[in-house]
Amino acid sequence: MKNMVISAVLAAGLMSGSALAADIEAGKAKAAICAACHGADGIAVIPGYPNLKGQNEQYLVTSIKAYKNKERSGGLAAVMQAQASMLSDEDIANVAAYYANMK
């Protein structure tokens, strides 16, 4: 039983550690290029483009990684694929944290 509790605590720590490790200021810097389409305040300036302000962090990570891996297509996916290809996993986590924490 003791081992199960220790394992559960370690697993929870590892899962929350990735969210805590995100650097919102670094994400803000990387997201500067995103503002052209998604707005400086995370509210899209072009009709049909998604608002990113306050979006779920894990959804953003998953979406950006899907573009990076060319798993998302259609519409202007080629634009997002090109942008995402320039981001490391750490950059993606930081950008996602930045937008998710916008209020």
N, CA, C and O atoms as a MOPAC input file, in Angstrom:
PM7 MOZYME 1SCF
protein

 N      0.82500 1    -1.18900 1     0.00000 1
 C      0.00000 1     0.00000 1     0.00000 1
 C      0.87400 1     1.26100 1     0.00000 1
 O      0.60300 1     2.22800 1    -0.71100 1
 N      1.92800 1     1.21800 1     0.81800 1
 C      2.82200 1     2.36600 1     0.90500 1
 C      3.44100 1     2.67300 1    -0.46500 1
 O      3.55900 1     3.83500 1    -0.85300 1
 N      3.83800 1     1.61100 1    -1.19900 1
 C      4.42800 1     1.80000 1    -2.52500 1
 C      3.42600 1     2.41300 1    -3.49800 1
 O      3.80300 1     3.22200 1    -4.34600 1
 N      2.15300 1     2.03600 1    -3.38400 1
 C      1.12100 1     2.58800 1    -4.26200 1
 C      0.95100 1     4.08600 1    -4.01100 1
 O      0.81000 1     4.86800 1    -4.95100 1
 N      0.96500 1     4.47300 1    -2.75000 1
 C      0.81300 1     5.88800 1    -2.40500 1
 C      2.00100 1     6.68400 1    -2.92400 1
 O      1.82900 1     7.76000 1    -3.49700 1
 N      3.19200 1     6.16400 1    -2.72700 1
 C      4.40100 1     6.84500 1    -3.21000 1
 C      4.36500 1     6.96600 1    -4.73300 1
 O      4.69800 1     8.01500 1    -5.28400 1
 N      3.96300 1     5.89900 1    -5.40500 1
 C      3.87400 1     5.93100 1    -6.87200 1
 C      2.85600 1     6.95700 1    -7.33500 1
 O      3.09800 1     7.67800 1    -8.30300 1
 N      1.72800 1     7.02800 1    -6.65900 1
 C      0.68800 1     7.98900 1    -7.03500 1
 C      1.17400 1     9.42200 1    -6.84400 1
 O      0.91500 1    10.28400 1    -7.68400 1
 N      1.86700 1     9.67600 1    -5.76000 1
 C      2.39500 1    11.01700 1    -5.49800 1
 C      3.44800 1    11.39000 1    -6.54100 1
 O      3.45500 1    12.51700 1    -7.03700 1
 N      4.31700 1    10.47100 1    -6.86800 1
 C      5.33500 1    10.74100 1    -7.89000 1
 C      4.70600 1    10.98700 1    -9.25300 1
 O      5.11100 1    11.90100 1    -9.97200 1
 N      3.72300 1    10.18000 1    -9.60900 1
 C      3.05000 1    10.35200 1   -10.90300 1
 C      2.36000 1    11.70400 1   -10.97000 1
 O      2.44700 1    12.39200 1   -11.98700 1
 N      1.67900 1    12.09100 1    -9.90800 1
 C      1.01100 1    13.39700 1    -9.88100 1
 C      2.03200 1    14.52200 1    -9.99500 1
 O      1.78800 1    15.51700 1   -10.67700 1
 N      3.15100 1    14.37100 1    -9.34300 1
 C      4.20100 1    15.38200 1    -9.41900 1
 C      4.76800 1    15.51800 1   -10.81700 1
 O      5.03500 1    16.62800 1   -11.27700 1
 N      4.95100 1    14.40700 1   -11.48900 1
 C      5.47700 1    14.44100 1   -12.84900 1
 C      4.48100 1    15.07700 1   -13.80200 1
 O      4.86900 1    15.85100 1   -14.67700 1
 N      3.21400 1    14.76300 1   -13.64400 1
 C      2.19700 1    15.32800 1   -14.52900 1
 C      2.06400 1    16.82800 1   -14.31900 1
 O      1.95300 1    17.57500 1   -15.29200 1
 N      2.07200 1    17.28300 1   -13.07400 1
 C      1.92700 1    18.70500 1   -12.82800 1
 C      3.22600 1    19.44900 1   -13.10200 1
 O      3.20100 1    20.65100 1   -13.36800 1
 N      4.34600 1    18.76600 1   -13.04300 1
 C      5.63600 1    19.40700 1   -13.27100 1
 C      5.76200 1    20.00200 1   -14.64700 1
 O      6.36300 1    21.06500 1   -14.80300 1
 N      5.21200 1    19.34800 1   -15.65500 1
 C      5.31500 1    19.88700 1   -17.00400 1
 C      4.52300 1    21.17600 1   -17.13200 1
 O      4.94800 1    22.09700 1   -17.83000 1
 N      3.37000 1    21.25500 1   -16.46200 1
 C      2.58700 1    22.47900 1   -16.52200 1
 C      3.28500 1    23.60300 1   -15.75500 1
 O      3.25100 1    24.75800 1   -16.17800 1
 N      3.90800 1    23.27200 1   -14.64500 1
 C      4.58300 1    24.27700 1   -13.84400 1
 C      5.86600 1    24.75200 1   -14.50500 1
 O      6.31900 1    25.86600 1   -14.24400 1
 N      6.45000 1    23.93600 1   -15.34700 1
 C      7.71900 1    24.26000 1   -15.96200 1
 C      7.56800 1    25.27500 1   -17.10100 1
 O      8.55700 1    25.87300 1   -17.52400 1
 N      6.35600 1    25.47400 1   -17.59600 1
 C      6.16100 1    26.39400 1   -18.70800 1
 C      6.53200 1    27.81000 1   -18.30400 1
 O      6.22400 1    28.25700 1   -17.19900 1
 N      7.18900 1    28.50000 1   -19.20100 1
 C      7.64200 1    29.87200 1   -18.97800 1
 C      6.74100 1    30.81000 1   -19.78000 1
 O      6.88200 1    30.93700 1   -20.99600 1
 N      5.82500 1    31.45900 1   -19.08400 1
 C      4.84000 1    32.30700 1   -19.74900 1
 C      5.50400 1    33.48100 1   -20.47200 1
 O      5.08600 1    33.84100 1   -21.57200 1
 N      6.51600 1    34.07200 1   -19.87500 1
 C      7.20900 1    35.19700 1   -20.52900 1
 C      7.91200 1    34.74600 1   -21.81000 1
 O      7.90000 1    35.46000 1   -22.81300 1
 N      8.51900 1    33.57100 1   -21.77200 1
 C      9.14200 1    33.02700 1   -22.98700 1
 C      8.06900 1    32.74700 1   -24.03000 1
 O      8.27700 1    32.97900 1   -25.22100 1
 N      6.92800 1    32.25100 1   -23.58200 1
 C      5.80600 1    32.00200 1   -24.48800 1
 C      5.31500 1    33.27900 1   -25.13400 1
 O      4.98700 1    33.29600 1   -26.32000 1
 N      5.26400 1    34.35400 1   -24.35400 1
 C      4.84400 1    35.65900 1   -24.88900 1
 C      5.78500 1    36.10700 1   -25.99900 1
 O      5.34600 1    36.60700 1   -27.03500 1
 N      7.08000 1    35.92500 1   -25.77500 1
 C      8.06600 1    36.32300 1   -26.78100 1
 C      7.90900 1    35.49700 1   -28.05700 1
 O      7.94500 1    36.04300 1   -29.16000 1
 N      7.73700 1    34.19200 1   -27.90900 1
 C      7.58600 1    33.31500 1   -29.07600 1
 C      6.27100 1    33.57600 1   -29.79800 1
 O      6.17900 1    33.38800 1   -31.01100 1
 N      5.24200 1    34.01400 1   -29.05000 1
 C      3.91500 1    34.21200 1   -29.62300 1
 C      3.78900 1    35.52200 1   -30.39200 1
 O      2.74300 1    35.78700 1   -30.98500 1
 N      4.82200 1    36.33700 1   -30.39300 1
 C      4.74800 1    37.62700 1   -31.07800 1
 C      4.33900 1    37.45900 1   -32.54100 1
 O      3.55300 1    38.25200 1   -33.06100 1
 N      4.86000 1    36.44800 1   -33.19200 1
 C      4.52000 1    36.22000 1   -34.60400 1
 C      3.07200 1    35.75900 1   -34.77500 1
 O      2.47000 1    35.97100 1   -35.82700 1
 N      2.52200 1    35.13700 1   -33.74900 1
 C      1.13900 1    34.64600 1   -33.78900 1
 C      0.14300 1    35.80000 1   -33.85400 1
 O     -0.96800 1    35.64300 1   -34.36100 1
 N      0.55100 1    36.96300 1   -33.33300 1
 C     -0.33600 1    38.11700 1   -33.25100 1
 C     -0.83600 1    38.57500 1   -34.61700 1
 O     -1.91500 1    39.16100 1   -34.71100 1
 N     -0.08100 1    38.32200 1   -35.66400 1
 C     -0.49500 1    38.74400 1   -37.00200 1
 C     -1.86100 1    38.17700 1   -37.37900 1
 O     -2.64600 1    38.83900 1   -38.05700 1
 N     -2.13900 1    36.96700 1   -36.94600 1
 C     -3.41800 1    36.32200 1   -37.26900 1
 C     -4.33200 1    36.17900 1   -36.05500 1
 O     -5.55100 1    36.31700 1   -36.16100 1
 N     -3.72700 1    35.90100 1   -34.90400 1
 C     -4.50800 1    35.60100 1   -33.70300 1
 C     -4.63300 1    36.79300 1   -32.76400 1
 O     -5.20100 1    36.66500 1   -31.68000 1
 N     -4.10900 1    37.95400 1   -33.16600 1
 C     -4.25000 1    39.17700 1   -32.38800 1
 C     -3.24300 1    39.30800 1   -31.25800 1
 O     -2.85400 1    38.31800 1   -30.64000 1
 N     -2.82700 1    40.53600 1   -30.99500 1
 C     -1.86700 1    40.79900 1   -29.92400 1
 C     -2.44000 1    40.43700 1   -28.56200 1
 O     -1.69800 1    40.13200 1   -27.62800 1
 N     -3.77100 1    40.47300 1   -28.45500 1
 C     -4.42600 1    40.14500 1   -27.20000 1
 C     -5.04400 1    38.74100 1   -27.21800 1
 O     -5.82100 1    38.38700 1   -26.33200 1
 N     -4.69100 1    37.94600 1   -28.23700 1
 C     -5.20900 1    36.58400 1   -28.33800 1
 C     -6.58500 1    36.49400 1   -28.96300 1
 O     -7.15800 1    35.40800 1   -29.05700 1
 N     -7.12300 1    37.63000 1   -29.39200 1
 C     -8.41400 1    37.65800 1   -30.07700 1
 C     -8.11300 1    37.85500 1   -31.56500 1
 O     -7.52300 1    38.85800 1   -31.96700 1
 N     -8.52600 1    36.88500 1   -32.36500 1
 C     -8.19500 1    36.86300 1   -33.79300 1
 C     -8.61700 1    38.14300 1   -34.50000 1
 O     -9.69700 1    38.68300 1   -34.26400 1
 N     -7.73700 1    38.60700 1   -35.36800 1
 C     -8.00400 1    39.81800 1   -36.13800 1
 C     -8.54200 1    39.48700 1   -37.52300 1
 O     -8.98800 1    40.38000 1   -38.24200 1
 N     -8.50600 1    38.22700 1   -37.90100 1
 C     -8.97300 1    37.78900 1   -39.20700 1
 C    -10.16800 1    36.86300 1   -38.99700 1
 O    -10.06400 1    35.87600 1   -38.27000 1
 N    -11.30500 1    37.17300 1   -39.62800 1
 C    -12.48100 1    36.30600 1   -39.47400 1
 C    -12.14800 1    34.85300 1   -39.83600 1
 O    -11.47100 1    34.58900 1   -40.83000 1
 N    -12.63000 1    33.93100 1   -39.02300 1
 C    -12.39600 1    32.51700 1   -39.27700 1
 C    -11.18200 1    31.95500 1   -38.57000 1
 O    -11.01000 1    30.73800 1   -38.51000 1
 N    -10.32900 1    32.82600 1   -38.02800 1
 C     -9.16400 1    32.36700 1   -37.28300 1
 C     -9.56500 1    32.22000 1   -35.81800 1
 O    -10.35600 1    33.01800 1   -35.31600 1
 N     -9.04000 1    31.22600 1   -35.13100 1
 C     -9.45900 1    31.01300 1   -33.74400 1
 C     -8.84800 1    32.01800 1   -32.76700 1
 O     -7.71300 1    32.46800 1   -32.92500 1
 N     -9.64900 1    32.35000 1   -31.75000 1
 C     -9.14800 1    33.12700 1   -30.62400 1
 C     -8.33200 1    32.18300 1   -29.75400 1
 O     -8.73900 1    31.04200 1   -29.53200 1
 N     -7.20200 1    32.63400 1   -29.26500 1
 C     -6.34500 1    31.80000 1   -28.42500 1
 C     -6.37400 1    32.22400 1   -26.96000 1
 O     -5.98400 1    31.45700 1   -26.08000 1
 N     -6.82600 1    33.42000 1   -26.70500 1
 C     -6.89700 1    33.95400 1   -25.33900 1
 C     -7.74200 1    33.04400 1   -24.44700 1
 O     -8.90900 1    32.78100 1   -24.73800 1
 N     -7.13600 1    32.56700 1   -23.35600 1
 C     -7.85500 1    31.76100 1   -22.38900 1
 C     -8.16100 1    30.33500 1   -22.83800 1
 O     -8.87800 1    29.60800 1   -22.15000 1
 N     -7.62600 1    29.93700 1   -23.97700 1
 C     -7.86900 1    28.57900 1   -24.49900 1
 C     -7.23000 1    27.54500 1   -23.57700 1
 O     -6.24800 1    27.84300 1   -22.89800 1
 N     -7.76600 1    26.37000 1   -23.55200 1
 C     -7.23500 1    25.27700 1   -22.73900 1
 C     -5.78900 1    24.98300 1   -23.15100 1
 O     -5.49000 1    24.77800 1   -24.32700 1
 N     -4.90500 1    24.96900 1   -22.15600 1
 C     -3.46700 1    24.80900 1   -22.41700 1
 C     -3.13900 1    23.49300 1   -23.12000 1
 O     -2.39000 1    23.48000 1   -24.09700 1
 N     -3.69300 1    22.39500 1   -22.63100 1
 C     -3.38700 1    21.10000 1   -23.23200 1
 C     -3.92700 1    21.01300 1   -24.65800 1
 O     -3.30300 1    20.39800 1   -25.52200 1
 N     -5.08000 1    21.62300 1   -24.90400 1
 C     -5.62400 1    21.66400 1   -26.26400 1
 C     -4.66300 1    22.38900 1   -27.19900 1
 O     -4.41400 1    21.93600 1   -28.31600 1
 N     -4.12400 1    23.51800 1   -26.73900 1
 C     -3.17400 1    24.26400 1   -27.56300 1
 C     -1.92200 1    23.45600 1   -27.84800 1
 O     -1.43900 1    23.43700 1   -28.98000 1
 N     -1.38900 1    22.78500 1   -26.82500 1
 C     -0.19800 1    21.94100 1   -27.01800 1
 C     -0.48800 1    20.86900 1   -28.05700 1
 O      0.28500 1    20.67300 1   -28.99500 1
 N     -1.60600 1    20.17900 1   -27.88400 1
 C     -1.97900 1    19.09800 1   -28.80100 1
 C     -2.16300 1    19.62100 1   -30.22200 1
 O     -1.71200 1    19.00000 1   -31.18400 1
 N     -2.82100 1    20.75400 1   -30.34400 1
 C     -3.07800 1    21.32800 1   -31.67100 1
 C     -1.79700 1    21.75000 1   -32.37300 1
 O     -1.59100 1    21.44200 1   -33.54700 1
 N     -0.94000 1    22.45400 1   -31.65000 1
 C      0.30600 1    22.92300 1   -32.27100 1
 C      1.17900 1    21.73600 1   -32.67100 1
 O      1.78000 1    21.73600 1   -33.74500 1
 N      1.24600 1    20.73200 1   -31.80800 1
 C      2.03400 1    19.54200 1   -32.13800 1
 C      1.44100 1    18.81500 1   -33.34800 1
 O      2.18000 1    18.27800 1   -34.17300 1
 N      0.12100 1    18.79800 1   -33.45400 1
 C     -0.51900 1    18.15700 1   -34.61400 1
 C     -0.15800 1    18.89800 1   -35.89900 1
 O      0.08200 1    18.27000 1   -36.93100 1
 N     -0.12000 1    20.21500 1   -35.84300 1
 C      0.32100 1    20.97300 1   -37.01700 1
 C      1.78800 1    20.67000 1   -37.31600 1
 O      2.16100 1    20.44300 1   -38.46700 1
 N      2.60500 1    20.66800 1   -36.28500 1
 C      4.03800 1    20.41600 1   -36.46500 1
 C      4.28100 1    19.05000 1   -37.10700 1
 O      5.16700 1    18.90000 1   -37.94900 1
 N      3.49200 1    18.06300 1   -36.70600 1
 C      3.63200 1    16.70000 1   -37.22700 1
 C      2.83300 1    16.46100 1   -38.50300 1
 O      2.74000 1    15.33300 1   -38.98800 1
 N      2.25700 1    17.54000 1   -39.04200 1
 C      1.45500 1    17.49900 1   -40.27600 1
 C      0.28200 1    16.52600 1   -40.16300 1
 O     -0.08500 1    15.85600 1   -41.12900 1
 N     -0.29500 1    16.46400 1   -38.96700 1
 C     -1.46300 1    15.63200 1   -38.72600 1
 C     -2.75700 1    16.41600 1   -38.91100 1
 O     -3.84000 1    15.83100 1   -38.94500 1
 N     -2.64900 1    17.71700 1   -39.02900 1
 C     -3.81000 1    18.57100 1   -39.28500 1
 C     -3.65700 1    19.15400 1   -40.67500 1
 O     -2.58600 1    19.62800 1   -41.05300 1
 N     -4.75200 1    19.11100 1   -41.43600 1
 C     -4.71200 1    19.63500 1   -42.79600 1
 C     -5.99600 1    20.40800 1   -43.06800 1
 O     -6.89300 1    20.46900 1   -42.22700 1
 N     -6.06300 1    20.97900 1   -44.22200 1
 C     -7.24300 1    21.74400 1   -44.58900 1
 C     -7.07200 1    23.21000 1   -44.23800 1
 O     -6.22500 1    23.57800 1   -43.42300 1
 N     -7.88600 1    24.03300 1   -44.86300 1
 C     -7.82600 1    25.46800 1   -44.58900 1
 C     -6.42500 1    26.00800 1   -44.79100 1
 O     -5.81100 1    25.79800 1   -45.83800 1
 N     -5.93600 1    26.68900 1   -43.80800 1
 C     -4.60100 1    27.27300 1   -43.86300 1
 C     -3.60600 1    26.47400 1   -43.03300 1
 O     -2.68300 1    27.03400 1   -42.44000 1
 N     -3.80300 1    25.16900 1   -42.99900 1
 C     -2.92100 1    24.30000 1   -42.21000 1
 C     -1.46400 1    24.46200 1   -42.62300 1
 O     -0.57500 1    24.36800 1   -41.77700 1
 N     -1.20300 1    24.70000 1   -43.89100 1
 C      0.17800 1    24.84800 1   -44.35100 1
 C      0.87200 1    26.01400 1   -43.64600 1
 O      2.06500 1    25.94100 1   -43.35100 1
 N      0.13400 1    27.07900 1   -43.37900 1
 C      0.69700 1    28.23100 1   -42.67500 1
 C      1.05200 1    27.82200 1   -41.24500 1
 O      2.14600 1    28.11300 1   -40.76000 1
 N      0.11500 1    27.14400 1   -40.57700 1
 C      0.36800 1    26.72500 1   -39.20000 1
 C      1.46300 1    25.65400 1   -39.13900 1
 O      2.25400 1    25.63400 1   -38.19600 1
 N      1.51300 1    24.78600 1   -40.11400 1
 C      2.56900 1    23.76500 1   -40.14200 1
 C      3.93700 1    24.42200 1   -40.22200 1
 O      4.87400 1    24.00800 1   -39.53900 1
 N      4.04900 1    25.44000 1   -41.05100 1
 C      5.32800 1    26.15100 1   -41.18900 1
 C      5.70200 1    26.85100 1   -39.88200 1
 O      6.85700 1    26.80500 1   -39.45900 1
 N      4.73700 1    27.49100 1   -39.25400 1
 C      5.01100 1    28.18100 1   -37.99000 1
 C      5.37600 1    27.18500 1   -36.88800 1
 O      6.33800 1    27.39000 1   -36.14800 1
 N      4.60300 1    26.11200 1   -36.79000 1
 C      4.82400 1    25.11100 1   -35.74000 1
 C      6.15400 1    24.38400 1   -35.91600 1
 O      6.77600 1    23.97000 1   -34.93800 1
 N      6.58400 1    24.23300 1   -37.15800 1
 C      7.83900 1    23.51000 1   -37.41000 1
 C      9.04300 1    24.22100 1   -36.79700 1
 O     10.08700 1    23.60500 1   -36.58300 1
 N      8.90100 1    25.49900 1   -36.51800 1
 C     10.00300 1    26.27400 1   -35.94900 1
 C     10.02300 1    26.24100 1   -34.41600 1
 O     10.90400 1    26.82900 1   -33.78900 1
 N      9.04200 1    25.54700 1   -33.81700 1
 C      8.93400 1    25.52300 1   -32.35900 1
 C      9.40700 1    24.20200 1   -31.77600 1
 O      9.08100 1    23.13200 1   -32.29000 1
 N     10.17000 1    24.28400 1   -30.70900 1
 C     10.55300 1    23.08700 1   -29.95300 1
 C      9.37300 1    22.70600 1   -29.05200 1
 O      8.41900 1    23.47300 1   -28.92000 1
 N      9.43800 1    21.53500 1   -28.44300 1
 C      8.39600 1    21.13200 1   -27.50200 1
 C      8.30900 1    22.13100 1   -26.34800 1
 O      7.21600 1    22.44200 1   -25.87500 1
 N      9.44900 1    22.62700 1   -25.90200 1
 C      9.46600 1    23.62300 1   -24.82500 1
 C      8.79700 1    24.91600 1   -25.27900 1
 O      8.02900 1    25.51300 1   -24.52500 1
 N      9.08300 1    25.35300 1   -26.50800 1
 C      8.43900 1    26.55000 1   -27.05400 1
 C      6.92700 1    26.37100 1   -27.09300 1
 O      6.17500 1    27.27200 1   -26.72000 1
 N      6.49100 1    25.20500 1   -27.54500 1
 C      5.06000 1    24.91400 1   -27.64500 1
 C      4.40500 1    24.99300 1   -26.27400 1
 O      3.34100 1    25.59300 1   -26.12600 1
 N      5.03300 1    24.39300 1   -25.27600 1
 C      4.49500 1    24.44200 1   -23.91200 1
 C      4.42300 1    25.87900 1   -23.41700 1
 O      3.44900 1    26.26400 1   -22.77000 1
 N      5.43600 1    26.66700 1   -23.71200 1
 C      5.46800 1    28.05500 1   -23.26500 1
 C      4.40000 1    28.90500 1   -23.94700 1
 O      3.72500 1    29.70000 1   -23.29200 1
 N      4.24700 1    28.74100 1   -25.24800 1
 C      3.23100 1    29.48900 1   -25.99300 1
 C      1.83600 1    29.09300 1   -25.49900 1
 O      0.98100 1    29.95500 1   -25.29500 1
 N      1.61000 1    27.81000 1   -25.30900 1
 C      0.31700 1    27.34100 1   -24.81600 1
 C      0.01700 1    27.91600 1   -23.43400 1
 O     -1.10700 1    28.33900 1   -23.16300 1
 N      1.01400 1    27.93000 1   -22.57100 1
 C      0.82300 1    28.49600 1   -21.22200 1
 C      0.52600 1    29.98700 1   -21.30000 1
 O     -0.31300 1    30.49900 1   -20.55800 1
 N      1.20700 1    30.67300 1   -22.18700 1
 C      0.98600 1    32.11000 1   -22.35400 1
 C     -0.46700 1    32.39700 1   -22.73000 1
 O     -1.13000 1    33.20900 1   -22.08500 1
 N     -0.95800 1    31.73000 1   -23.77300 1
 C     -2.33400 1    31.98000 1   -24.20200 1
 C     -3.35500 1    31.48800 1   -23.18100 1
 O     -4.37100 1    32.14500 1   -22.95600 1
 N     -3.10100 1    30.36600 1   -22.57700 1
 C     -4.04400 1    29.81400 1   -21.59300 1
 C     -4.17300 1    30.72800 1   -20.37900 1
 O     -5.23200 1    30.79000 1   -19.75400 1
 N     -3.10800 1    31.43000 1   -20.04800 1
 C     -3.13000 1    32.29300 1   -18.86500 1
 C     -3.57900 1    33.72000 1   -19.14800 1
 O     -3.63400 1    34.54400 1   -18.23500 1
 N     -3.89900 1    34.01800 1   -20.39800 1
 C     -4.42500 1    35.35400 1   -20.71800 1
 C     -5.83700 1    35.48200 1   -20.15800 1
 O     -6.65000 1    34.56700 1   -20.28900 1
 N     -6.11800 1    36.59400 1   -19.55000 1
 C     -7.45700 1    36.82200 1   -18.98800 1
 C     -8.10100 1    38.02400 1   -19.63000 1
 O     -9.23000 1    38.37600 1   -19.28900 1

